[in-house]
Each structure stands twice: as structure tokens, then as C-alpha cells.
Amino acid sequence: MTLISFLDYASVIVFALTGALVASRAQLDLVGFAFIACLTAVGGGTIRDLLLDRNPIFWIADPSYLGAAAVAALVTFFTAHLLESRLRTIIWLDSFALAVAVAAGAGVAMSLDQGPVIVVLMGIVTGCMGGLMRDVVVGDVPVVLKQGELYVTAAFAGAATSVLLKSYMPGVPYGLIIGAAVTWVLRAGSIFFGWHLPVYKSAPPKS
């Protein structure tokens, strides 16, 4: 298994767990669990592959990705009630999934010899779109859009780190993993320490 395949599998499984936990909060049935888990797991990678004209799409080329997501949904269906705080678990699992998926998306774009801008954008798309789909389908405010949160910013920083390491320090091994680490540190800091971007506040009208 290549590093990119490993990252794709890891992001699929962790994103599937977040989707299944969201389904548990929405009190869906087993089919609903599987649907939300699979949508979250492969959504970002699917959009990435469509934009890159990568044929076939990764989970069509290897349906075991869907199988892994379905198994994650099944396990969560029977164990979600054991968690003290499902929301907190979702937030932290999502941070890990974001980091791994950003690296996977950037790695796929690099393997197709895309330029730096496209590599960064594909990292962001792969990391953010699955969670966005999950939240929209269940009627939650997408975590990507929550006020001031470091989410897309963290994805950008991680993907850009991988690009910079590849461009200026090609001898540095595991640039994608370092990029994933940067993504996770920023996202974790936003969750734990409240790191955030400035939020626009409109000024009162002048009399």
C-alpha cells in the first residue's frame, strides 16, 4: 500500500466515524448511519477526483473504501451510546480526519503532476467537502463555516506546507505527513485554545 492509499483509507475510516456519530445524534436507523458515514467518508475525495478528471474515482476503482466506511457505521451504531459526549468526540475525530484527508488530497494532486495552487486546493477540497456534505444533509451548521474557526485555514496551511517541502526541501521525507501535522495542530489549537480568525463586525450607521 502506498502512502497516498494509506492516507485515503485513514481519512475514509475516521470521516465515516464522524458521519455515523452525527447520524446517532440525529437518531437515524442503520441505513441512515451507513448513508451519512459513506457520504462523509468519500465526499471530499469524490469531488477531488472529478475536478482532477481522475478516472475511475478512487472508491469505484477500489470499493473496499465503501466497505470500510460501512463497517465503521455498523460499529458506531452499536457503540455510540457508550460515549459520554458524542459531540466532543465528533469534533476531535473530525480534526484528525481533516488533517489526514488534506494530506491525501495534496498527495493525489502531486502524483498527477499538478501545480502548487491546484495541489493546495485539492488538499482543501478533500479535507473539507465530506464534512460539509455531512452537516448540510443532517441540517447542522457546517463546521467549515462556524464563526472564526480555523478549519479551511488549517487545511490551507497543511497543504501549503506539503507543497513548500516538496518544492524547496525535496530531500525532506514524509512531507505529506508533516503537512497533516500542521493541519491538525492548527485545528486542535482552534478547538482547545480558541484560536480563531477575526470576525467581521459591522459598524453602527453614522447619523
Backbone torsions as a table, in degrees:
resi	resn	phi	psi	omega
1	MET	NA	130.0	178.5
2	THR	-75.9	164.6	178.1
3	LEU	-60.5	-41.0	-178.7
4	ILE	-64.5	-42.6	177.7
5	SER	-62.6	-41.2	178.1
6	PHE	-61.3	-45.1	179.2
7	LEU	-62.6	-41.2	177.5
8	ASP	-61.0	-47.0	179.3
9	TYR	-60.8	-45.1	-178.3
10	ALA	-62.4	-44.1	-179.5
11	SER	-66.7	-37.9	177.7
12	VAL	-60.4	-46.9	-176.9
13	ILE	-66.3	-46.6	-176.5
14	VAL	-70.2	-41.1	176.2
15	PHE	-63.5	-36.6	177.5
16	ALA	-61.8	-39.8	177.8
17	LEU	-62.7	-41.1	178.5
18	THR	-65.2	-40.7	178.8
19	GLY	-63.0	-41.7	179.3
20	ALA	-66.6	-37.1	177.6
21	LEU	-67.8	-37.3	174.2
22	VAL	-63.1	-40.1	177.2
23	ALA	-62.8	-35.7	178.6
24	SER	-66.8	-37.8	177.5
25	ARG	-67.1	-29.6	177.3
26	ALA	-86.3	-2.0	178.3
27	GLN	57.1	48.7	178.0
28	LEU	-85.7	167.2	176.6
29	ASP	-85.5	-176.9	-174.4
30	LEU	-61.9	-38.1	178.0
31	VAL	-64.6	-40.6	177.2
32	GLY	-62.6	-39.1	176.1
33	PHE	-58.7	-49.9	-176.8
34	ALA	-63.4	-40.2	-178.4
35	PHE	-64.7	-50.5	-178.2
36	ILE	-65.6	-39.4	179.4
37	ALA	-62.4	-46.7	-178.6
38	CYS	-68.5	-39.9	178.1
39	LEU	-60.2	-45.7	179.9
40	THR	-66.2	-40.4	-174.1
41	ALA	-67.1	-41.9	-172.7
42	VAL	-111.0	-2.2	-175.5
43	GLY	-59.7	-51.2	-178.1
44	GLY	-65.4	-43.1	178.9
45	GLY	-65.1	-33.0	178.4
46	THR	-65.6	-47.5	179.0
47	ILE	-62.7	-40.8	176.4
48	ARG	-56.1	-50.6	-177.2
49	ASP	-65.7	-36.4	177.4
50	LEU	-65.3	-43.4	-179.9
51	LEU	-66.1	-34.5	-179.5
52	LEU	-87.2	0.5	-177.0
53	ASP	54.7	42.0	179.9
54	ARG	-87.8	115.6	-172.4
55	ASN	-124.9	126.0	-1.3
56	PRO	-80.6	164.1	174.7
57	ILE	-59.3	147.3	-166.6
58	PHE	-55.5	-38.6	-177.3
59	TRP	-83.2	-15.4	171.4
60	ILE	-78.8	-38.6	176.3
61	ALA	-65.6	-33.0	-178.7
62	ASP	-141.1	90.4	-177.1
63	PRO	-63.4	-7.4	178.6
64	SER	-63.1	-21.7	174.0
65	TYR	-60.4	-45.3	177.8
66	LEU	-65.6	-37.7	177.7
67	GLY	-61.4	-42.2	179.1
68	ALA	-64.2	-40.5	178.9
69	ALA	-65.5	-40.5	179.7
70	ALA	-65.6	-39.6	177.5
71	VAL	-64.3	-41.2	177.4
72	ALA	-60.8	-40.0	178.1
73	ALA	-64.7	-42.2	-179.2
74	LEU	-63.5	-45.9	179.7
75	VAL	-61.7	-42.9	-179.0
76	THR	-66.0	-35.5	-179.6
77	PHE	-56.7	-37.1	-176.3
78	PHE	-96.0	-6.9	-175.5
79	THR	-123.9	-9.5	-174.2
80	ALA	-58.5	-33.0	-177.4
81	HIS	-66.2	-15.0	-178.5
82	LEU	-79.2	-15.9	-176.8
83	LEU	-79.3	137.9	179.8
84	GLU	-70.1	-40.8	179.2
85	SER	-137.2	102.6	179.7
86	ARG	-69.2	-34.7	-180.0
87	LEU	-63.4	-45.9	179.5
88	ARG	-62.2	-40.8	178.7
89	THR	-63.5	-41.3	178.4
90	ILE	-59.5	-46.0	-176.8
91	ILE	-61.2	-45.0	-177.9
92	TRP	-74.4	-40.2	176.1
93	LEU	-61.6	-39.8	179.6
94	ASP	-62.2	-34.8	179.1
95	SER	-65.9	-39.8	176.4
96	PHE	-66.8	-44.1	-179.7
97	ALA	-61.7	-41.3	178.4
98	LEU	-58.1	-48.3	-177.4
99	ALA	-60.6	-45.6	-177.6
100	VAL	-69.7	-40.7	-178.2
101	ALA	-68.0	-36.5	176.5
102	VAL	-59.7	-45.3	178.7
103	ALA	-63.5	-40.8	179.1
104	ALA	-62.9	-45.7	-179.8
105	GLY	-63.6	-43.1	177.8
106	ALA	-64.3	-39.9	-179.6
107	GLY	-64.9	-40.2	177.6
108	VAL	-63.0	-45.6	179.7
109	ALA	-63.0	-39.6	176.7
110	MET	-62.2	-41.3	-178.4
111	SER	-64.8	-21.4	177.8
112	LEU	-97.5	12.4	176.3
113	ASP	60.6	36.7	175.8
114	GLN	-78.6	157.9	179.3
115	GLY	-73.6	168.4	-176.3
116	PRO	-55.8	-42.6	-178.5
117	VAL	-62.1	-44.8	-179.1
118	ILE	-67.9	-37.7	177.9
119	VAL	-59.5	-46.7	179.9
120	VAL	-63.6	-45.4	-179.9
121	LEU	-62.6	-39.1	179.3
122	MET	-69.5	-32.2	173.4
123	GLY	-62.8	-44.5	179.8
124	ILE	-64.8	-46.0	-179.3
125	VAL	-60.2	-47.8	-178.0
126	THR	-63.4	-37.8	-177.9
127	GLY	-76.4	-33.1	-169.1
128	CYS	-101.6	-29.5	-167.9
129	MET	-73.2	-34.1	179.7
130	GLY	-63.2	-46.2	177.6
131	GLY	-65.3	-35.3	176.9
132	LEU	-62.7	-45.9	177.5
133	MET	-60.3	-44.8	179.8
134	ARG	-55.2	-50.5	-175.1
135	ASP	-68.7	-38.6	179.4
136	VAL	-64.9	-43.1	-177.1
137	VAL	-63.6	-38.3	-178.5
138	VAL	-91.0	0.8	174.7
139	GLY	82.8	20.5	175.8
140	ASP	-92.0	158.0	171.0
141	VAL	-69.3	121.0	-177.5
142	PRO	-56.3	132.1	-179.6
143	VAL	-61.8	-26.1	177.4
144	VAL	-59.9	-30.7	-172.8
145	LEU	-105.1	3.4	-178.2
146	LYS	-65.9	144.9	-169.0
147	GLN	-54.2	116.0	171.9
148	GLY	74.0	-2.8	-175.6
149	GLU	-65.5	141.9	172.6
150	LEU	-84.5	96.2	-180.0
151	TYR	-128.2	-70.2	175.3
152	VAL	-62.8	-36.9	178.0
153	THR	-61.4	-42.9	178.0
154	ALA	-64.0	-41.5	178.1
155	ALA	-62.6	-43.7	178.2
156	PHE	-59.9	-46.8	-177.5
157	ALA	-63.0	-41.4	-179.8
158	GLY	-66.4	-45.2	179.1
159	ALA	-65.6	-40.8	179.2
160	ALA	-64.8	-36.7	176.8
161	THR	-60.2	-45.1	179.2
162	SER	-61.8	-40.4	178.9
163	VAL	-64.7	-44.9	-178.8
164	LEU	-64.5	-41.0	178.7
165	LEU	-63.5	-39.7	-179.9
166	LYS	-70.0	-36.2	-175.4
167	SER	-80.4	-43.7	-171.5
168	TYR	-106.5	-17.3	178.5
169	MET	-136.0	62.8	-174.8
170	PRO	-61.2	-18.6	179.7
171	GLY	-80.4	-9.1	-179.7
172	VAL	-76.2	119.4	-179.2
173	PRO	-76.5	156.6	173.7
174	TYR	57.0	44.5	177.0
175	GLY	-59.8	-34.2	179.1
176	LEU	-66.0	-38.3	179.7
177	ILE	-68.4	-39.1	176.5
178	ILE	-63.6	-40.4	176.2
179	GLY	-61.5	-40.7	177.2
180	ALA	-62.5	-39.6	179.6
181	ALA	-63.7	-41.1	178.1
182	VAL	-62.2	-44.5	178.1
183	THR	-57.4	-48.3	-175.3
184	TRP	-68.2	-39.7	-179.8
185	VAL	-60.7	-43.7	179.4
186	LEU	-66.8	-42.9	179.5
187	ARG	-67.0	-42.4	179.0
188	ALA	-64.6	-38.7	177.0
189	GLY	-62.9	-36.4	177.3
190	SER	-65.5	-39.4	-179.3
191	ILE	-72.4	-47.5	-169.6
192	PHE	-86.2	-41.7	-175.5
193	PHE	-103.8	-7.2	179.9
194	GLY	80.7	19.3	175.9
195	TRP	-57.2	135.1	-179.0
196	HIS	-156.4	165.3	175.5
197	LEU	-86.2	157.3	174.5
198	PRO	-60.0	140.6	179.5
199	VAL	-105.2	134.8	-179.4
200	TYR	-65.4	132.0	174.6
201	LYS	-127.3	121.9	-177.7
202	SER	-72.3	142.8	178.0
203	ALA	-80.9	147.6	177.5
204	PRO	-63.4	146.7	-178.6
205	PRO	-61.8	142.5	177.6
206	LYS	-77.9	137.9	-179.4
207	SER	-78.8	NA	NA
